[in-house]
């Protein structure tokens, strides 16, 4: 009998890569004896061969159907963009607490929360604060259910819209970076993160919190990205430092436009706190026999090609 997972965030960027083996033709990929039950909002988000629960993270009845009888919950859903701390709290704290509470009530044995490396510095931004609070909320609700927390660093890969602006800059030959801001940062290809989650569902790690990376010692720097970017773009990539006052002005403009249009733009005044944190470097944990397979040079080339094929660049 297959172990069944209750999944949130299956229609998102990470969720799509996690689900890929389950959607492959039968027998072509090993899913380790796992089955998936997935929460989704719209009827069109259902996936063939995967049990679907239509509803949202705000609906306790839908969440109850998602977790009832499953062996584990994998909570991928969350928000990386919101207009206020309250918006982040609703998506990343309240929803996590609600799901964890129902998982505990229904006797689920494991709860895997995909958080963020940002949770290690909650004062950096409202987003970082919400991820740290989400971890606390899950821990407070889960007493008999094992909680495993994964804190990925910056994730990139085919289909990602968050890192698309960086790849557009690389393609144009100019990489804009915050002057006096972030110097070192860990990266992880989405395929490697999906592989880690599969491994953790098959075997419990010997650590309650996992901070993975791509195996690059002490993270990456902007010059590293420019050098790798030049190879995949086929042209030199110049690193250009943008003064903080100019970034702050641009962030204020983006916040204003977001308020008018309703669109969530990649830059905001809240995001500046993350950009001016000097180091976002993960520990580089290797649980459950997992190790990263995709370095940045290979992963960036693959991602750039996907963007070009899709017409995004």
N, C-alpha and C positions, 0 to 999 in steps of 0.2 A: 504494500500500500504506500502511495506517495505521501510525503510530508507536504502539507499545504501552507502557503504563505499568504497572509493578507497584505496587499500592497497599496500604498498611496503614492501619488506622483508618477504613476505609470505612463501618463501621456506627456510627461516633460522630457527634457533633454537627457538627463541621466536615466530616467525610467525607460525611455525608448531603447537605450543601449543595454540596460539590464534585461529587458524582455526579449531582445533579439534571438537568443538561443531557443526560447520557448515558441517563437513564431517561425523558426526555420522548418523546412520539410522534415518529417518524422525520420529520426535516426541519423540525421546529419550532424547534430551537435548534442553533446552530453549536458543534461540539465541536472544531473546528480540526483535523480529520483524526486525532484521537486515539482509541485504544481502551484499555480498562482490563482488567487482570487483578487480581483482588482477593483478599486473604487474609481469611478469616473463620473464626470458631470453630465456629459451629453451622450445621447444614444449612439451617435456616430463615432464615439471614442472607444466603443467595445472592440475587442480583439478576438479573432477566431481561435477557438481552442482554449480560451481563458475565461473562467467564470467571472461574470461582470456584476458589479453592484453599482447601480446608478444612484448618485447622491453626492453630497459634499461633506467636507470636514465639519461643517456647522450642524449637520443633521445626525442626531444620536441614533435614530432608528437605522439609518444607512450604515453608520459605523458599527452598530451592533451586529448587523448582518455580515459585515466585512470580517469581524473578528470571531464570531461564534464558531467554535470548532476548529479553528486553524491552529497549527503548531507554532507559528511565529508571525510576528508583524514586522514588516519592513516599511519604515516611515520615511519616504523620500520627499513628500510634498512640503512646500514652504514658499516663502516669498523672499526674493532678493531685492525687490523694489517696493517701496511704499512711501506715501507722502508725509508720514508722521510716525512717531514712536508707537502711537496707538494702533496704526495700521500694521506695523511689524508685530506688535504684541498679539493681535487677533490671529495673524497667519502663523506665527512661529512659536508662540507661547500657549495661547488659549487652545488652539487646535491640537497641539501636541499633548497638552494635559488631558483634553477630552478623550482623545484616542487611547492614551495610556490608561486612563481610568476605566474605560470600557474593556480594554484588553485584560486588565487585572480582574475585573468583574466576571469576565467569561472564561477565566482560567487559562489564558494563553501562557505558554511557558517561556517564550523569548520575545523581546522587543528590541529591534535594531533601529536606532535613531541615527539618521545621516544628518549631522550637524554641520559645522564649518570650523576651520582653523581660526576664523574670526572670533569664535567664542572664547578663545584664550585671552583676548584683550577687549572685554565688554565695553570699556570706556571709549573705544575707537570710533564707534558710530552706533546709531540706533539699531542697525542691522546686527552688528556684533553683540550688542546688549541682548537683543531678542533671541539670538542663538544660544547665548549663555543661559538665559532665563528658561528657554525651552528645555535645555538639558536638566535644569533644576526641577522644572515642572514634571518631567517624566519620572525622575528619580523619586519625587515626593509621592507620586501615584502608584508606583510599582513596588509591591512588597514581596510577593511570591513569584513574580515574573522577572526573569533575568533581563537586565538592561545592558545592552552593548551600544556604545557611542562611537561613531566614526566621524572624525573631523578632517575632511579633505581640504587640501589647499586649493589654489585656483585650478579649476577644471576647464579643459578645452577639448575640442574634437569636432568631428563632422556634425553639423546641425546646430552648433552653439551660436546663439545670438549675442551673448554677453561679451565674448572675446572677439566677435566679428570686427569691431572698430580697430582693434590692434592689428588684425590681419590686413585690414584695408590700408592702414598706415604702412605696414611692411611692403605691401604690393606697390604703394606709391613711392617707397624709398625714403620715408621720413618717419621716425618713431618718436612721438612726443612723450616726454616723461616729466614728472614733477621735480623741479629744481629743489634740492635739499630734502626731497621726500624719500619714498621707499627705495631701498638699495638692494636688498636680497629677498627673494621670494621663492617658495616651493611651487612646483607645478605637478599636475597629474593628468594623463590622458584619460578620457572618459571610459575607454575600453578597459583600461587597467582598473579603474574604480569599479566597474561592473564585475570584473573578474574577482576583485576582493570581496564584494558583497556575496557573490556565489559561494566563494570559499567559506565565508563566515556563516552562511546558512547551512553548510554541510558540517561544519565543525566550529565549536565555540572557541574564541581566542582566549589566551591565558592572561588577558589584560582587559579591564573594563572600558578603556578609552583607547582608540586606535587613531594614530596620526600618520597616514601614509604619504609617500611622495614618489617621484619618478626615479629615485636612486641617484640623483645628482647631488653630490656632497655639498652641504651648506647652501642649497638652493641655487637659483639663477640670478643673474644681474641683467640690466638693460643691454649692456654690450654683448652678453651671451646671446640674448634674443636677436639683436641686430645682426650678429654674425650668422646665426642659423637662418634668420630671415633672408639675408642676402643670398644664401645658397638656394633657397626655394623660390625667391622672387626673380633670381637671375639678374640682379642689379645691386649696387651698393645700397645699404640702408643706413642713413645718418641718424644718430641719436641727438635729438634737440631738446634741451631743457627749457621747460616753461616755468616762469616765475610764479610764485604762489599767488600774488595779487591778481594775475591774469587768469589763473585757474579759478580763483574765488569769484571773479567777475563772470566767467563763463558758467560756473556752477549756479550762481544766482540767476542768470539768464535762463538756464535750463529749468530751474525750479519755477520761474515765472511762466515759461512756455508750457510746462507740464500742468500747471494750475489752470491755464486757459484751455488747452487742448484735451486734457485728460490722459495724454500719452505719458508713459514713464520713460524718461530719457536716461542714458547711461551715466551721466554726470550729475551730481547734486552737491549741495553744501554739506549734507551729512556724509557723503562719500569721501570728502576731503580728509576726514579723520583717519580713514583707512589708508589713503594715498600718502599721508605724511607719517605713518608708522614706519620706522626704519627697516624692520625685519618682519617678514611673515614666513618663517622657516619651520617646517614640520619636523618632528623627531625622526621620521623615516621608519616607522614600525613595519614589521613583516610578519603578521599573524597567520596562523592556519596554513603554513607552507606556501603562502602567496608571496610573490615578488613581482615588481613591475617589469613589463616586457617592452614598453614603448618609450624611448627617449624623446626629448623635445625635437631634435632634428628630424627624426622619422615622423613623429606625430604631427609636427607643424607642416611638413610637406604633404602628408595625407590630408590634413585639414584644409590647407590652402587649395589643393586640387578639388576637394569636395565643394568648397565655396565657388570655385570657378565653374565647375560642372553645373552647379545649381543656379548660376547667374547672379550670385550674391556679390561677387567681386568681378 
